[in-house]
Amino acid sequence: MSRLFGTDGVRGIANTELTPELAFKLGRAAARVLGARIERMQPVVVGRDTRISGTMLEAALTSGITSAGRDVVSIGIVPTAAVAIVTHRTDAAAGCMISASHNPIADNGIKFFGSDGFKLSDETETAIEEAMENDRDPRPTGTDIGVARMALNLGAHYYDALYEHAGDLSGLTVVVDAAFGAAYAIAPYVLKKL
């Protein structure tokens, strides 16, 4: 198997290179590898950007994670940093962001964060790739299957982090062009409160 992970997760043209099948396998393998490194059964935080393919990939990724017995908490459309911060501040097992950042609209990607909110090490990414190749683990059944739920309110952890680091904006006029990016909903809300 050639290396899937690049410098910023797994990326490709959505539905041809980064397929739902690949997202499922990535989710399943990542849940097993990252879940084995922590004792508690904490959930995996999943967020996405505004790309059309995001809902398709989120459904497949979530199915893979839950098929490995790990719960998923979806925080909806958020900037990448929100997934990292929410993962860390809620003591989640891991975080996954579905986004291809500035790449063309047809592209998408899946970036993983450890429970500390930081990008995974090369060694951990390699372990996930190996787990994808050797999918011999039993599949949970019944109540051992993971559960997926929405928790849009967890974005408040991201808002709090922004407030903690923002300076005083009084007297300034701030203009934001989110260009259909993931901060389209968060930016106006946060800026009004500063």
Helices and strands as residue ranges (DSSP letters): E 10-13, H 20-35, E 44-48, H 54-67, E 72-77, H 80-89, E 94-98, E 107-113, H 122-133, G 142-144, E 148-150, G 152-154, H 155-165, H 186-193
